[in-house]
Amino acid sequence: MKLPLPLDMEPMLSAISDSGVPKGDGWEYEPKWDGFRTLVYRDGEEVELMSRGGRPMTRYFPELVPAVRGLAQKKLVLDGEVIVVGAKGLDFGALQQRVHPAESRVRMLSEATPAWFVAFDLLAEGNQDLRGLPLGERRKRLELLLKGVKKPIFVTPYTRDPKKAEDWFEKFEGAGLDGVIAKSWDGPYLPGKRLWVKIKHQRTADCVVVGWRRTSDGSTLGALLLGLYDKKGTIHYVGHTSSFSAAERKELIKKLKPLETKIPEEEWRANPGRMPGGLSRWSRGKDTEWVAVRPELVCEVTYDKLEAGERFRHATGFVRWRTDKPPKKCGFDQIASAASFDVRGIFGGK
């Protein structure tokens, strides 16, 4: 490929805001998509999709290649996200399953769960490097380039109005989006720099400690393993929390030692994915060895999303112990559910 930007370029990044949507005339706001960050390179018939970490992704999403080749500009670099849309909105689990070593399965999944590419920046056009231009100018060129484009390629909407951004923050969660991103309207594109601001949903939940896992070197406690009860009174593993100092980890081992018990394999055998050590799409390639404890301790944690209604998407943040709350009261019913919203509505019903 003969393009003005290298294939291994790191994309521009964002930092989390703890104070909500930033206000001021200098900001532009966009929905925060829950997908794979992807740079799209095209030079004539050659098309490459590259992950945020510089990993080639083209073979996993073959249905996007002809769509990119169909664009008017023969040489370009786009920044955006690859997403999969399911019956209830964005489906990150289905997106993860698209990354598979077998070509036959990749082909089958490209038809069963086809991906979309949502573009939000134009970094190169022809032989011109656009990264030094203000975002507003790059946005203008992006919309002109992709005017009239059809599925599976979309242009993300944007607004300069912080009140509308706050409305999107609440409304679009029902379609599976993460929140909103704020960007400097006059800012250049700086690879690897965390100058964009992401505003994500953060909530709290009371969880039962069902076990713990050691650090990778086995020297100390690495994470507490968390559980929630369903309506039938059955406990399910939902994730972990690991935000502890070295001193706190030593104290936690002392606290948990008297509660250690045998792993309840008999109880969970019917559905081993419920166990912290159970095989699932979340645990592939990870060390699943753990120490079970009696479900007697309750802690409050912060989380951003319960993926597929069954496990926390990311590691949770430990807030405090809840000695006042009975473990059996820690159920899935406390998890907030956003009002449903059709992803297509974000693109004007396309």
BELLIN-V934598 format. One record per residue. N is the residue number from 0. BURIAL is 1 if it has 24 or more other C-alpha atoms within 12 Angstrom, else 0. Layout:
n=N burial=BURIAL
n=N burial=BURIAL
//
This chain:
n=0 burial=0
n=1 burial=0
n=2 burial=1
n=3 burial=0
n=4 burial=1
n=5 burial=0
n=6 burial=1
n=7 burial=0
n=8 burial=1
n=9 burial=1
n=10 burial=1
n=11 burial=1
n=12 burial=1
n=13 burial=1
n=14 burial=0
n=15 burial=1
n=16 burial=0
n=17 burial=0
n=18 burial=0
n=19 burial=0
n=20 burial=1
n=21 burial=1
n=22 burial=0
n=23 burial=0
n=24 burial=0
n=25 burial=0
n=26 burial=1
n=27 burial=1
n=28 burial=1
n=29 burial=1
n=30 burial=1
n=31 burial=1
n=32 burial=1
n=33 burial=1
n=34 burial=1
n=35 burial=1
n=36 burial=1
n=37 burial=1
n=38 burial=1
n=39 burial=1
n=40 burial=1
n=41 burial=1
n=42 burial=1
n=43 burial=0
n=44 burial=0
n=45 burial=0
n=46 burial=1
n=47 burial=1
n=48 burial=1
n=49 burial=1
n=50 burial=1
n=51 burial=1
n=52 burial=0
n=53 burial=0
n=54 burial=0
n=55 burial=0
n=56 burial=1
n=57 burial=1
n=58 burial=1
n=59 burial=1
n=60 burial=1
n=61 burial=1
n=62 burial=1
n=63 burial=1
n=64 burial=1
n=65 burial=0
n=66 burial=1
n=67 burial=1
n=68 burial=1
n=69 burial=1
n=70 burial=1
n=71 burial=0
n=72 burial=1
n=73 burial=1
n=74 burial=1
n=75 burial=1
n=76 burial=1
n=77 burial=1
n=78 burial=1
n=79 burial=1
n=80 burial=1
n=81 burial=1
n=82 burial=1
n=83 burial=1
n=84 burial=1
n=85 burial=0
n=86 burial=0
n=87 burial=1
n=88 burial=1
n=89 burial=1
n=90 burial=1
n=91 burial=1
n=92 burial=1
n=93 burial=1
n=94 burial=1
n=95 burial=1
n=96 burial=1
n=97 burial=1
n=98 burial=1
n=99 burial=0
n=100 burial=0
n=101 burial=0
n=102 burial=0
n=103 burial=0
n=104 burial=0
n=105 burial=1
n=106 burial=0
n=107 burial=0
n=108 burial=1
n=109 burial=1
n=110 burial=0
n=111 burial=0
n=112 burial=1
n=113 burial=1
n=114 burial=1
n=115 burial=1
n=116 burial=1
n=117 burial=1
n=118 burial=1
n=119 burial=1
n=120 burial=1
n=121 burial=1
n=122 burial=1
n=123 burial=1
n=124 burial=1
n=125 burial=1
n=126 burial=0
n=127 burial=0
n=128 burial=0
n=129 burial=1
n=130 burial=1
n=131 burial=0
n=132 burial=1
n=133 burial=1
n=134 burial=1
n=135 burial=1
n=136 burial=0
n=137 burial=1
n=138 burial=1
n=139 burial=0
n=140 burial=1
n=141 burial=1
n=142 burial=0
n=143 burial=0
n=144 burial=1
n=145 burial=1
n=146 burial=0
n=147 burial=0
n=148 burial=1
n=149 burial=0
n=150 burial=1
n=151 burial=1
n=152 burial=1
n=153 burial=1
n=154 burial=1
n=155 burial=1
n=156 burial=1
n=157 burial=1
n=158 burial=1
n=159 burial=1
n=160 burial=0
n=161 burial=1
n=162 burial=0
n=163 burial=0
n=164 burial=1
n=165 burial=1
n=166 burial=0
n=167 burial=1
n=168 burial=1
n=169 burial=1
n=170 burial=1
n=171 burial=1
n=172 burial=1
n=173 burial=1
n=174 burial=1
n=175 burial=1
n=176 burial=1
n=177 burial=1
n=178 burial=1
n=179 burial=1
n=180 burial=1
n=181 burial=1
n=182 burial=1
n=183 burial=1
n=184 burial=1
n=185 burial=0
n=186 burial=1
n=187 burial=1
n=188 burial=1
n=189 burial=1
n=190 burial=1
n=191 burial=0
n=192 burial=0
n=193 burial=0
n=194 burial=1
n=195 burial=1
n=196 burial=1
n=197 burial=1
n=198 burial=1
n=199 burial=1
n=200 burial=1
n=201 burial=1
n=202 burial=0
n=203 burial=1
n=204 burial=1
n=205 burial=1
n=206 burial=1
n=207 burial=1
n=208 burial=1
n=209 burial=1
n=210 burial=1
n=211 burial=1
n=212 burial=1
n=213 burial=1
n=214 burial=0
n=215 burial=0
n=216 burial=0
n=217 burial=0
n=218 burial=0
n=219 burial=1
n=220 burial=1
n=221 burial=1
n=222 burial=1
n=223 burial=1
n=224 burial=1
n=225 burial=1
n=226 burial=1
n=227 burial=1
n=228 burial=1
n=229 burial=0
n=230 burial=0
n=231 burial=0
n=232 burial=0
n=233 burial=0
n=234 burial=1
n=235 burial=1
n=236 burial=1
n=237 burial=1
n=238 burial=1
n=239 burial=1
n=240 burial=1
n=241 burial=1
n=242 burial=0
n=243 burial=0
n=244 burial=0
n=245 burial=0
n=246 burial=0
n=247 burial=0
n=248 burial=1
n=249 burial=0
n=250 burial=0
n=251 burial=1
n=252 burial=1
n=253 burial=0
n=254 burial=0
n=255 burial=1
n=256 burial=0
n=257 burial=0
n=258 burial=0
n=259 burial=0
n=260 burial=0
n=261 burial=0
n=262 burial=1
n=263 burial=1
n=264 burial=0
n=265 burial=0
n=266 burial=0
n=267 burial=0
n=268 burial=0
n=269 burial=0
n=270 burial=0
n=271 burial=0
n=272 burial=1
n=273 burial=1
n=274 burial=1
n=275 burial=1
n=276 burial=1
n=277 burial=1
n=278 burial=0
n=279 burial=0
n=280 burial=0
n=281 burial=1
n=282 burial=0
n=283 burial=0
n=284 burial=0
n=285 burial=0
n=286 burial=0
n=287 burial=1
n=288 burial=0
n=289 burial=1
n=290 burial=1
n=291 burial=1
n=292 burial=1
n=293 burial=1
n=294 burial=1
n=295 burial=1
n=296 burial=1
n=297 burial=1
n=298 burial=1
n=299 burial=1
n=300 burial=1
n=301 burial=1
n=302 burial=1
n=303 burial=1
n=304 burial=1
n=305 burial=1
n=306 burial=1
n=307 burial=0
n=308 burial=1
n=309 burial=1
n=310 burial=1
n=311 burial=1
n=312 burial=1
n=313 burial=0
n=314 burial=1
n=315 burial=1
n=316 burial=1
n=317 burial=1
n=318 burial=0
n=319 burial=0
n=320 burial=0
n=321 burial=0
n=322 burial=0
n=323 burial=0
n=324 burial=0
n=325 burial=0
n=326 burial=1
n=327 burial=1
n=328 burial=1
n=329 burial=1
n=330 burial=1
n=331 burial=1
n=332 burial=0
n=333 burial=0
n=334 burial=1
n=335 burial=0
n=336 burial=1
n=337 burial=0
n=338 burial=0
n=339 burial=0
n=340 burial=1
n=341 burial=1
n=342 burial=1
n=343 burial=1
n=344 burial=0
n=345 burial=1
n=346 burial=0
n=347 burial=0
n=348 burial=0
n=349 burial=0
//
